[in-house]
Amino acid sequence: MRPSTCVNLLRRSIRPLPTALQSFGIFIPSQVRNCVSCEPVERQRQAPPASSNQPATGKGLPPDHRTIATAQQLLTTSHYSPGSPLFLPHGTRIYNKLVEFLRSQYVVHGFQEVLSPNIYKRSLWQISGHWENYKEDMFEVTGRGASGVKDEDMVEGQEEYGLKPMNCPGHCLMFKATGGGRSLRDLPVRYADFSPLHRNENSGSLSGLTRVRRFHQDDGHIFCRPAQIAQEISSTLQFIETTYKVFHLPNPELVLSTRPKNYIGDLEEWDRAEAALKQSLDASGQPWSLNEGDGAFYGPKIDIMIEDSDGKKHQTATIQLDFQLPRRFGLEYLAPAPASEQKGIVSEDPMGLSESGYVTPVLIHRAIMGSLERFMALLIEHYDGKWPFWLSPRQAIVIPVAMTDEIVEYAQAVQDTVSGVIRKGSIVGVRGNGHPQPMGRRTFHVDIDTSTNSLSKKIRAAKTNKYNHIIVVGERNVKAKTVNVDTAAAPNYIKVANGLGTQMPKSIEMTPEEVYNHFVDLEDRYA
């Protein structure tokens, strides 16, 4: 059966209810993963008690990301590396999709991705101020030293290093190294970085993905003119709003934190910065609240909070203004009327414009998802293990009705076609034929069940494992060059939305090419 209405039914993925096996830990504390302020949030919530046979969502209990992640084989942990999740293939697929999504948006928002070292000498952290203010939460490393300049303070002849807890000092080095002759027309400069970060959290607070020692942040730093602050903040807020709508997350809470008592810098500079943030928040059209006196010592900030399945608030995105780090690293650009430029005033005075000088840029720390590990935890609980197709670690499975050579061979060919693998003259079922897969070719996670189990057991196992699409092939499909896509598990709301009530057929017949094009359409729409 292949009417257009039936094809449209596949615009929604098949996502049966979840089960689970066990959980990762005892507590799920929320934690701020800010770029520089590194301010922990002390709110914690009690997780459901761990059990080897406890379901992901018991009656009256909210979803728990640790239980669901175990059941879906997304990740594991080891006492050999506490607080550092080991992502299994299916969990890595989700992580990579999040990064892929962000990279696609970076093109729109003008970010350039960079790579930076994991360790730096103690002297760099002294320049940035982290050695003085954040040393206890850093992992210290000693090295034998290398040719070049040695630090004065050494431990038994070895230089001291620190594993980076954030990327901003490294990005300042990049800006300075490429800043020769940079003028105001070269700003803003936007760097993005997915490098792993390490923070020496207390072992008793480690749990699941919400509080870890090794994590990845969608870290971004914008070096801009003071006059560009409002524009860059507005663009970042739009980026955050667009992203959260894609994931169908609940409306986030925006909180503006203003000048604290221990602030450093010029009062007039703070007033201008806070005014620019308020202007951007008002222009966003989103509700926001004021948290007076809770800004970082170096600048005001906007924190984005969302609720987890238990109703607890977690910070995800953050936007922070920083006037001090650019000064510490001696960052500058050339501009006319430098005194006005430093105040964010676009001068029209001919006398002032005739004079040029160096100006210190403003640094905006921003994260859209924040810690990708913690964002994944929130998504796991938000979806309750029922992933949308584009983000799903198990997008489809091909199930042969019988294990004859003819049907199995055709099923393997279907797997290749539906997953987007291009075979040119290779043996069926054998991938790798000397022809590289084209870059940019859409590919999907499609498995095949060639076990000797009965068809009903295979389908039941596929539903238990949360495959979005179950593709069945039999002798008739071999002759017709088609497949049957199982729709029996589609929720009733999908059937009603397509005007068929509950009279939807149990399967839809399509060609493998039609299934592939349907998958492309789903991914294009983040469905």
Long-range contacts (C-beta under 8 A, 24 or more apart in sequence): 1-505, 1-507, 1-508, 1-509, 2-508, 2-509, 2-510, 5-498, 5-499, 5-500, 6-504, 6-505, 6-508, 7-508, 7-510, 7-514, 7-518, 8-498, 9-487, 9-490, 9-494, 9-495, 9-498, 9-500, 9-504, 9-508, 10-469, 10-485, 10-487, 10-508, 10-518, 10-522, 11-518, 11-521, 11-522, 11-527, 12-490, 12-494, 12-497, 12-527, 13-387, 13-388, 13-389, 13-392, 13-468, 13-469, 13-522, 13-527, 14-467, 14-468, 14-469, 14-470, 14-486, 14-487, 14-489, 14-490, 15-386, 15-387, 15-388, 15-392, 15-466, 15-468, 15-491, 16-386, 16-463, 16-464, 16-466, 16-489, 17-386, 18-55, 18-56, 18-57, 18-63, 18-68, 18-71, 18-72, 18-384, 18-385, 18-386, 18-466, 19-55, 19-56, 19-71, 19-464, 20-54, 20-55, 20-56, 20-64, 20-67, 20-68, 20-70, 20-71, 20-385, 21-52, 21-53, 21-67, 21-70, 21-71, 22-50, 22-51, 22-52, 22-54, 22-67, 22-70, 23-47, 23-48, 23-50, 23-51, 23-54, 23-64, 23-66, 23-67, 23-70, 23-208, 24-50, 24-66, 24-69, 24-70, 24-77, 24-207, 24-208, 25-50, 25-66, 25-206, 25-207, 25-208, 26-50, 26-207, 27-205, 27-207, 27-211, 28-64, 28-65, 28-66, 28-207, 28-208, 28-210, 28-211, 28-308, 28-377, 29-205, 29-207, 29-210, 29-211, 30-210, 30-211, 30-308, 30-312, 30-313, 30-314, 30-315, 30-374, 31-201, 31-210, 31-211, 31-314, 31-371, 31-374, 32-303, 32-315, 32-318, 33-215, 33-217, 33-315, 33-318, 33-367, 33-370, 33-371, 33-374, 34-296, 34-301, 34-315, 34-318, 34-320, 34-365, 35-166, 35-167, 35-168, 35-217, 35-219, 35-221, 35-318, 35-320, 35-365, 35-366, 35-367, 36-166, 36-168, 36-296, 36-298, 36-320, 36-322, 36-325, 36-365, 37-296, 37-301, 37-320, 38-134, 38-137, 38-165, 38-166, 38-199, 39-296, 41-314, 41-315, 43-312, 43-313, 44-205, 45-308, 45-310, 45-312, 47-207, 56-384, 56-385, 57-384, 62-308, 62-309, 62-310, 62-311, 62-381, 63-309, 63-380, 63-381, 63-384, 63-385, 64-309, 64-381, 65-208, 65-209, 65-210, 65-376, 65-377, 65-378, 65-380, 65-381, 66-207, 66-208, 66-209, 68-380, 68-381, 68-384, 68-385, 69-208, 69-209, 69-380, 71-385, 72-385, 72-393, 72-465, 72-466, 74-380, 74-393, 75-209, 81-214, 82-203, 82-206, 82-213, 83-201, 83-203, 83-206, 83-211, 83-212, 83-213, 83-214, 84-212, 84-213, 84-214, 85-209, 85-212, 85-214, 85-373, 89-393, 90-393, 90-394, 91-376, 91-393, 93-393, 93-445, 94-376, 94-379, 94-387, 94-391, 94-393, 95-216, 95-372, 95-376, 97-390, 97-391, 98-369, 98-372, 98-375, 98-376, 98-391, 99-194, 99-218, 99-372, 101-243, 101-246, 101-526, 102-192, 102-218, 102-368, 102-369, 105-239, 105-242, 105-243, 105-368, 106-192, 109-190, 109-235, 109-239, 110-188, 110-190, 111-190, 111-191, 111-192, 111-220, 112-189, 112-190, 112-191, 112-192, 113-191, 113-192, 113-193, 113-194, 114-171, 114-174, 114-191, 114-192, 114-193, 115-193, 115-195, 116-164, 116-167, 116-170, 116-171, 116-174, 116-193, 116-195, 117-164, 117-170, 118-163, 118-164, 118-195, 118-196, 118-198, 119-143, 119-161, 119-162, 119-163, 119-164, 120-161, 120-162, 120-164, 120-169, 120-170, 121-151, 121-159, 121-160, 121-161, 122-151, 122-153, 122-159, 122-160, 122-161, 122-162, 123-151, 124-169, 124-173, 125-162, 125-169, 127-169, 127-328, 127-329, 128-168, 128-169, 128-172, 128-325, 128-328, 128-329, 129-324, 129-328, 130-162, 130-165, 130-166, 130-169, 131-162, 134-165, 135-162, 136-200, 137-165, 137-199, 137-200, 137-201, 138-162, 138-163, 138-165, 138-198, 138-199, 138-200, 139-163, 139-198, 139-200, 163-198, 164-195, 164-197, 164-198, 165-197, 165-198, 165-199, 166-197, 166-217, 166-219, 167-193, 167-195, 167-197, 167-217, 167-219, 167-221, 168-219, 168-221, 168-322, 168-325, 168-363, 168-365, 169-325, 169-329, 171-221, 172-325, 172-326, 172-329, 172-331, 172-363, 173-329, 175-223, 175-329, 175-331, 175-361, 176-329, 176-330, 176-331, 179-331, 179-332, 179-333, 181-334, 182-333, 182-334, 183-333, 183-334, 183-335, 184-225, 184-333, 184-334, 184-335, 184-336, 184-341, 184-359, 186-333, 187-223, 187-224, 187-225, 187-228, 187-333, 187-361, 188-222, 188-223, 188-224, 188-225, 188-228, 188-232, 189-222, 189-223, 189-224, 190-220, 190-221, 190-222, 190-223, 191-220, 191-221, 191-223, 192-218, 192-219, 192-220, 193-219, 193-220, 194-218, 194-219, 194-372, 195-219, 208-377, 209-373, 209-374, 209-376, 209-377, 210-314, 210-373, 210-374, 210-377, 212-371, 212-373, 215-371, 215-372, 215-373, 215-374, 216-371, 216-372, 216-373, 217-367, 217-370, 217-371, 217-372, 218-367, 218-368, 218-369, 218-370, 218-372, 219-365, 219-367, 220-365, 220-366, 220-367, 220-368, 221-363, 221-364, 221-365, 221-366, 222-363, 222-364, 222-366, 223-326, 223-331, 223-361, 223-362, 223-363, 224-361, 224-362, 224-364, 225-333, 225-335, 225-341, 225-344, 225-359, 225-361, 225-362, 226-272, 226-341, 226-342, 226-343, 226-344, 226-362, 227-341, 227-344, 227-345, 227-346, 228-362, 229-273, 229-276, 229-277, 229-321, 229-344, 229-362, 229-364, 230-276, 230-279, 230-280, 232-364, 233-276, 233-277, 233-280, 233-302, 233-319, 233-364, 234-280, 234-283, 234-284, 236-319, 236-364, 236-366, 236-368, 237-280, 237-281, 237-284, 237-286, 237-302, 237-319, 238-284, 239-368, 240-304, 240-317, 240-368, 241-284, 241-286, 243-368, 243-369, 244-306, 246-526, 247-379, 247-382, 248-382, 249-306, 249-378, 249-382, 250-306, 250-307, 251-286, 252-304, 252-305, 252-306, 252-316, 252-317, 253-287, 253-288, 253-289, 253-304, 253-305, 253-306, 253-313, 254-281, 254-284, 254-286, 254-287, 254-288, 254-289, 254-302, 254-303, 254-304, 254-305, 255-288, 255-289, 255-290, 255-291, 255-302, 255-303, 255-304, 255-305, 256-281, 256-288, 256-289, 256-290, 256-291, 256-300, 256-301, 256-302, 257-291, 257-292, 257-293, 257-294, 257-295, 257-296, 257-300, 257-301, 257-302, 257-303, 258-290, 258-291, 258-292, 258-293, 258-294, 258-295, 258-300, 259-293, 259-295, 259-300, 260-293, 260-294, 260-295, 260-296, 260-297, 261-293, 262-297, 263-295, 263-297, 263-298, 264-297, 264-298, 264-324, 265-298, 265-299, 265-323, 265-324, 268-343, 269-323, 269-343, 270-299, 270-300, 272-343, 272-344, 273-299, 273-300, 273-321, 273-323, 273-362, 274-300, 276-344, 277-302, 277-319, 277-321, 296-320, 296-322, 298-322, 298-323, 298-324, 298-325, 299-323, 299-324, 306-378, 308-377, 308-378, 308-381, 308-382, 309-381, 309-382, 309-384, 314-374, 314-378, 315-370, 316-367, 316-369, 316-370, 316-374, 316-375, 316-378, 317-366, 317-367, 317-368, 317-369, 317-370, 318-365, 318-366, 318-367, 318-370, 319-364, 319-365, 319-366, 320-364, 320-365, 320-366, 321-362, 321-363, 321-364, 322-362, 322-363, 322-364, 322-365, 323-360, 323-362, 323-363, 325-363, 326-360, 326-361, 326-362, 326-363, 327-360, 331-360, 331-361, 331-363, 332-358, 332-359, 332-360, 332-361, 333-358, 333-359, 333-361, 334-358, 334-359, 335-359, 385-466, 386-466, 387-466, 387-468, 388-526, 388-527, 389-468, 389-469, 389-519, 389-522, 389-523, 389-527, 390-522, 390-523, 390-525, 390-526, 390-527, 392-445, 392-466, 392-468, 393-445, 394-445, 394-447, 394-465, 394-466, 394-467, 394-468, 395-444, 395-445, 395-446, 395-467, 395-468, 395-469, 395-519, 396-444, 396-445, 396-446, 396-447, 396-467, 396-468, 396-469, 396-470, 396-471, 396-515, 396-519, 397-446, 397-447, 397-448, 397-449, 397-462, 397-465, 397-467, 397-469, 397-470, 397-471, 398-446, 398-447, 398-448, 398-449, 398-471, 398-472, 398-473, 398-483, 399-448, 399-449, 399-455, 399-458, 399-459, 399-462, 399-470, 399-471, 399-472, 399-473, 400-448, 400-449, 400-450, 400-473, 400-474, 401-455, 401-472, 401-473, 401-474, 401-475, 402-474, 402-475, 403-450, 403-452, 404-475, 406-475, 406-478, 407-473, 407-474, 407-475, 407-478, 408-450, 410-473, 410-477, 410-478, 411-448, 411-450, 411-473, 412-448, 413-512, 414-471, 414-473, 414-483, 414-512, 415-446, 415-447, 415-448, 417-512, 417-513, 417-515, 417-516, 418-444, 418-446, 418-471, 418-483, 418-512, 418-515, 418-516, 418-519, 419-443, 419-444, 419-445, 419-446, 420-444, 420-516, 420-519, 442-519, 442-520, 442-523, 444-516, 444-519, 444-523, 446-471, 459-486, 463-489, 469-515, 471-515, 472-507, 477-509, 480-509, 481-511, 481-512, 482-509, 482-510, 482-511, 482-512, 483-509, 483-510, 483-511, 483-512, 483-515, 484-508, 484-509, 485-509, 485-510, 485-515
